[in-house]
Amino acid sequence: MVEIGRVPVLLRRHQGKIDAVEAWCPHAGGPLEPENIEGDEVMCPWHGSRFCLRDGRPTQGPASAPLRTFTVREAGGRILLQPSDETKTWPPAPTPPLESAAAAPAG
């Protein structure tokens, strides 16, 4: 698992090809993890949605939106990722937690 712009990405190498999809379910944000890969699909442990790792399409609901996918390139022993469609709108990065007022210095 890696992160691109604070978005977790699930990588899978299979038959010499690397697939890369976002690692959270668009239905309710459940984690998509390597241990939930079966064949060419990953399953969300929260509600059972399944997605194709090759193109991100949902193969079983309740999710109906596809996963974001990434173009993968290997160079110099590194895996380089780029969103497959950079014109798509990405969700904003999560807001960092606020420091509690009690922990802030008096002033």
Contacts in CASP RR format, 6 or more apart in sequence:
PFRMAT RR
TARGET T0000
AUTHOR 0000-0000-0000
METHOD contacts of the structure
MODEL  1
MVEIGRVPVLLRRHQGKIDAVEAWCPHAGGPLEPENIEGDEVMCPWHGSR
FCLRDGRPTQGPASAPLRTFTVREAGGRILLQPSDETKTWPPAPTPPLES
AAAAPAG
1 8 0 8 1.000
1 9 0 8 1.000
1 10 0 8 1.000
1 11 0 8 1.000
1 23 0 8 1.000
1 33 0 8 1.000
1 34 0 8 1.000
2 8 0 8 1.000
2 9 0 8 1.000
2 11 0 8 1.000
2 81 0 8 1.000
3 9 0 8 1.000
4 70 0 8 1.000
4 81 0 8 1.000
4 83 0 8 1.000
5 93 0 8 1.000
6 93 0 8 1.000
6 94 0 8 1.000
7 22 0 8 1.000
7 68 0 8 1.000
7 90 0 8 1.000
7 91 0 8 1.000
8 22 0 8 1.000
8 23 0 8 1.000
8 24 0 8 1.000
8 31 0 8 1.000
9 20 0 8 1.000
9 21 0 8 1.000
9 22 0 8 1.000
9 23 0 8 1.000
9 70 0 8 1.000
9 81 0 8 1.000
10 20 0 8 1.000
10 21 0 8 1.000
10 22 0 8 1.000
10 23 0 8 1.000
10 32 0 8 1.000
10 33 0 8 1.000
10 34 0 8 1.000
10 42 0 8 1.000
10 53 0 8 1.000
11 18 0 8 1.000
11 19 0 8 1.000
11 20 0 8 1.000
11 72 0 8 1.000
11 79 0 8 1.000
12 18 0 8 1.000
12 19 0 8 1.000
12 20 0 8 1.000
12 34 0 8 1.000
12 37 0 8 1.000
12 42 0 8 1.000
12 53 0 8 1.000
14 40 0 8 1.000
14 53 0 8 1.000
18 72 0 8 1.000
18 74 0 8 1.000
18 79 0 8 1.000
19 53 0 8 1.000
19 54 0 8 1.000
19 69 0 8 1.000
19 72 0 8 1.000
20 69 0 8 1.000
20 70 0 8 1.000
20 71 0 8 1.000
20 72 0 8 1.000
20 81 0 8 1.000
21 32 0 8 1.000
21 42 0 8 1.000
21 51 0 8 1.000
21 53 0 8 1.000
21 56 0 8 1.000
21 67 0 8 1.000
21 68 0 8 1.000
21 69 0 8 1.000
21 70 0 8 1.000
22 32 0 8 1.000
22 67 0 8 1.000
22 68 0 8 1.000
22 69 0 8 1.000
23 31 0 8 1.000
23 32 0 8 1.000
23 33 0 8 1.000
24 30 0 8 1.000
24 31 0 8 1.000
24 32 0 8 1.000
25 31 0 8 1.000
25 32 0 8 1.000
25 44 0 8 1.000
25 46 0 8 1.000
25 47 0 8 1.000
25 49 0 8 1.000
25 51 0 8 1.000
25 63 0 8 1.000
26 63 0 8 1.000
26 65 0 8 1.000
26 66 0 8 1.000
26 67 0 8 1.000
27 44 0 8 1.000
27 46 0 8 1.000
27 47 0 8 1.000
27 49 0 8 1.000
27 61 0 8 1.000
27 62 0 8 1.000
27 63 0 8 1.000
27 64 0 8 1.000
27 65 0 8 1.000
28 44 0 8 1.000
28 46 0 8 1.000
28 47 0 8 1.000
29 44 0 8 1.000
29 46 0 8 1.000
30 44 0 8 1.000
30 45 0 8 1.000
30 46 0 8 1.000
31 44 0 8 1.000
31 45 0 8 1.000
32 42 0 8 1.000
32 43 0 8 1.000
32 44 0 8 1.000
32 51 0 8 1.000
32 67 0 8 1.000
33 42 0 8 1.000
33 45 0 8 1.000
36 42 0 8 1.000
36 43 0 8 1.000
36 44 0 8 1.000
36 45 0 8 1.000
37 43 0 8 1.000
37 53 0 8 1.000
40 52 0 8 1.000
40 53 0 8 1.000
40 54 0 8 1.000
41 50 0 8 1.000
41 51 0 8 1.000
41 52 0 8 1.000
41 53 0 8 1.000
41 59 0 8 1.000
42 50 0 8 1.000
42 51 0 8 1.000
42 53 0 8 1.000
43 49 0 8 1.000
43 50 0 8 1.000
44 50 0 8 1.000
44 51 0 8 1.000
44 63 0 8 1.000
47 61 0 8 1.000
47 62 0 8 1.000
47 63 0 8 1.000
48 60 0 8 1.000
48 61 0 8 1.000
48 62 0 8 1.000
49 58 0 8 1.000
49 60 0 8 1.000
49 61 0 8 1.000
49 62 0 8 1.000
49 63 0 8 1.000
50 58 0 8 1.000
50 59 0 8 1.000
50 60 0 8 1.000
50 61 0 8 1.000
51 57 0 8 1.000
51 58 0 8 1.000
51 59 0 8 1.000
51 63 0 8 1.000
51 66 0 8 1.000
51 67 0 8 1.000
52 59 0 8 1.000
55 66 0 8 1.000
55 69 0 8 1.000
56 66 0 8 1.000
56 67 0 8 1.000
56 68 0 8 1.000
56 69 0 8 1.000
57 66 0 8 1.000
57 67 0 8 1.000
58 64 0 8 1.000
58 65 0 8 1.000
58 66 0 8 1.000
58 67 0 8 1.000
68 83 0 8 1.000
68 84 0 8 1.000
68 88 0 8 1.000
68 90 0 8 1.000
69 83 0 8 1.000
69 84 0 8 1.000
70 81 0 8 1.000
70 82 0 8 1.000
70 83 0 8 1.000
70 84 0 8 1.000
71 81 0 8 1.000
71 82 0 8 1.000
71 83 0 8 1.000
71 84 0 8 1.000
72 79 0 8 1.000
72 80 0 8 1.000
72 81 0 8 1.000
73 79 0 8 1.000
73 80 0 8 1.000
73 82 0 8 1.000
74 80 0 8 1.000
83 90 0 8 1.000
END
